Amino acid sequence: MRIVHISIPNNTVPPQGYGGVERAIHWLASAQLDMGHEVFIVAPVGGETKARIIPIPLWCSEEEAYQQSYKHILDLKPDIVHDHTFSQLFRLRHSDQTAISTRHNERYQPVPNTVHNTLADAKANGSLIYVHYGLDPKEYSYSDKKKPYLLFLGAIHPRKNLELTIKLAKWAKMPLMIVGPIRHSGYFCKKIRKKLNDKISYHGEVMGEIKNHLLKNAQALLYLSHWESFGISVMEASVAGTPVITTNIPPFHETVEHGVTGFICDNKKEYLHAIEQIPNIKPKACHERVIKNFTKERMAEGYQKLYQKVIDKQVW
């Protein structure tokens, strides 16, 4: 099957740094190549992918991307186009092309044949069609030996609820390491920076072995978002053998098994109880749940079934 993925122009595939959408596309394309498909990705050049890149300028507008690359996709005569962009510009202009789309976040432009990342997000948008993200376990390190610190891994943005994360670390009297890019400078300067000290520390954006070291050695990942369509950091921590403590929002009920791989909490009492119960979470159980449910192969198998439905002219 000839597959063309359209990525967003914000980063390469895989991303050089933070980038959940681009990382998910990379994992999916990698698994599809292993399945024997011919895979193209519309994305900025520079990513270390085995898929063939159809280049677009980094940080270009959707219109510029369309004029330079999107309109040439049809020349490839793809069996299916998988659009990951927020605007869905290609699909809106080429509605007769066999195509599917993934709703990666709340900015997404609704179109037919949309796939969600969780059943919860699908239901919230009047659908039942979803495929969970899946990672490549070989990219991560595992450890059942933990060190006395908590970890936040994600973008610095009000939606990530970092203020509550810092409060929880202070309530628990544990060090907190904050890792991730600043996506909202006003929020960081006004709400976060003044809370930093020798116990609550910000380490910028880290990748590779440093990121793996922090993930596998943390007592727990704190991921207290107000909203997520999935939350890749939850999956990354789990495969490293690290428990996750989250807010009680619907997607986390699919990615966290309460009391087995982490805890889903509503209030201060529950958060503190979760911290106390961290030693009862078995790192191997966290790792094995990802291997069973959230690998790139599982993701590719899920999309393969949906691709075939679209090719067979089914519409949802």
N, C-alpha and C positions, 0 to 999 in steps of 0.2 A: 504494500500500500504506500502511495506517495502522500506524505503528510506535510503540511505547511503550518507552522506555529507563527502567530504574529505576537511578538512581545511588545512591552511598553518601551519607549525610548529613553527611559531614565538611567539605564545601566546595561552592562553587557550580560550575556548568558553563558555560563553562570555569572553572577554579579561580582564585581570587585568591591567587596564589602557587603553591607547590609542590603537586602533586597529579597523579600519573601516570594514575590511573584516570579521574578527571574530565576530564583533557585528552584521553585516548583517546576517551571518550564524545563529547566536543565535536567532535573531528575526524570521527568516524564519522557523527554526526548531521548535520554540515555537508555531508558528501559525499552523504548520503541525501537531504537537501533539494535539492541540486543535481540529483539523479537524478529529482526530481519526487515523492518520497514525502511523506506527511504525517507529521511527526515530533513526538512529545511526549517530554519528559524529566521524570521525577520527581526533583526536586532542590531545595535551598534557593534562594530567589529572590536575584537580584543578578548572575547571570552574563550575560555579553554573548553570548547565543546567539540565533539566529533561530528555533530550535525553540520550541514552546509549552511553558512550564513548568507542571508540576503541583506546587505548592509543598509542601515539608515543612520543619519547623523545623531550623535549623542545629544540628548535633551532637545531634540527638534520638536516642532509642533506636529500634531496628528496630520494636519493638512500637508505639511512638508514631507512627512513620512509617506503619505499616500502618493504624492506626486513623484517622489523619487523611487519608491519601491513597491507599495501596495498594489498599484495598478498593473505591475508586471507579474504578480503572482499567477494570474490567469494563464500566462504564457507557459507556465510549468505544467499545466493541465493536472492539478492535484486531485487525488481521490477525495480528499477532505481538507478544509482549512479550519484551523483551531485558533480562534481569536481570543486573545487574553487582554486586549486593551480596554480602557474604560469607556472610550467614545464609541467603539464598535463601528468606526467609520467605513472600513472595508465592507463589512456585512450590510450596512445600510445602503451602500452604493452598488453592491453586487448581490442582491437578495436571491438571485437564481443559482449562485454558487453553492454547492454542497458544503455545509459549514456547521460548526458547533462553537459555543462560547463558554468560557468559565467566568463566573462572577467572583472576582477576587476580593472586592471590597464594596463599600456602600456607594461609591461614586459611579458605579457601573450603569451603562445605558441598556435598559432591558430590550432584548431581542428574542425571537423564537429559538428553540433548541439551546437554552441556557442550562448549564450545569453548575451546581453549588458545591461548596467544599465540605459542608456538613448537612445532615438531614435537618438540623435545627434551622440553619440559614435557608434551606430550601422551603421548609414549611412557613417560615416568616415571610416568604415571597410567593406564596401560593403554589408551591411545587413540591414534588417528592423526588426529584432527580438530583442526585449528588454523587460525588466521588471524593473520598478523603485524599488529602495530600499524602504522599509517601516519599520517604527519603532514601538515601543510599547509606546503609549502616557502616559501610567501609570507610566513610569519611569521618567517622567519630570514634572516640576512645571510650572504653568502659572501665569503671572501677567500683569495687564495693567498699573501698576505704575512703572515708570522707573527712574533710577538714572543717574546723569550726567557723564557717561563714555562710551567709545566705547570698543568693545571686539574683540580680535582675538582668535579663538579657532582652533588649528590644529597643525600639525607637523612643527617644525622649519626646513625648507628646501627651497632651492632656488625656487623650483616650486611654493611655496605658496606666493611668492612675498611680503614678510614681509617688505622689504625696502619701497615699495610704500605704504603699510599699515601705516607705521610710518610717512611717509611724509603727508599722508592724515590727520592723527590725528593732526599733527603740523599745517597744513593749516587751519584746523577747530578750532584750539586752544582748543582741548578737550583732557582729559586724555585717555590713551589707556592701557588696561590691556591685556597682552599677555599670553596665556595659551596653553601649549602643550609640548610634548617631543622634545628634540633636536635630530633630525635625521641626521643633517649634522653639525658636530662640527666646521669644518673650516669656514663654512658660518656664523654660530652664532658668533664665535670669531672675525672674520674679518669684518663682515658687520653689525651685530646687537648689540653686547654687548656695543660698544662705543656710541650707540645712546640712551641707557637707562638712565633714570633720574627719578626725582620724579613724572613726568607726564607720561612718557613712561616706564611702569614697567613690568618685566617678573616674573611670578609666578609659573613656572614649570608646571608639569602635575597634574591636579586635576580631581577628579571623584566624583560621588555620589552627596550628598547634596551641597557641595561647588560648583561643576560644575553647578548644577541646579540653585543655587543662582546667580551665575555670568550670566548665560544665560537669566534668566527671568527679571533681573534688568537692563541690558544694554540698552542704547539708541538704539544701532544697533550693529550687527555683521558685521565686515569688512572681506570680503573673496575675496581677489583680486588675485586668482591663475592664473598662466599662462595656466595650463591644469588641468582638472578634468574629470573623467569618470562620476562622480555624485556630490560628496561633501556632506557628511552626516551632517556636521556642519550646513549647510544651513537649513536642515530639523529640526535639533535639536533646533536651534534658533527660527524658525518659530513656532514650537509647543509650545514654551515657551512664544509666543506672542511678539517676538522681531524682528523688521525689519532687512533685510539683504541688504548690499551694496556689489555688486560684479563687477568683470570685465566682459567685453562683450565677453564671450566665449559660444559656442553653448549649452552645458548642462544646464547652468543657465537659459536659456530661457524656460526650462521645469520645473525647481524647484522654480523659482522666477517669480511672476506675477508683472511686472514692474508697479510701481505706486500704487500697492495694497498691496503687501507683502514686497516690497523693491524696489531697483533700480539697473539697469544694466547700467554700465557707461563705457565711452571710454576715457575721458580726465579729466584734473583738473577741468575745469569749470563744467562738469557734476557731478563729485564727490562732489564738494562743494555745488552745487544745491541740490544734494541728501541729504546731511547733513542737509541743511536748511528745507527740506521737510519731515524729519523724523516725526515731530509731526502730520503730516497729514495721516500717516499710522496707521490704527486701529489694535491694538494687536489681537483683536478677529478674524479679517480677516486672519491674519497670522496663527493663531491656527486652524481655521476651514478649511483652504486649506490643511493642513497636514492631518486632520481627514478625509477629503474627498478623498484625492489622495495618501497619503504616509504612510499608516499603514502597519503593518506586515501582517494583514489579506489580504489586497489588493495584497501585494507581493506574498503571498502563493497562492492566487487564480490565479494570472498570471502564476506562475510556474506550477500549477496543470494542466492547459491547455496545456502547452508545454511538460510536462512529458507524458501526454496521447498521444500527437503527436509522441513522440519518441517511446513509447511503441507500437504504431500502425505502426512503421517502417517508419515514415516520416523522411527525412533528409534534412537539410538546410546548 
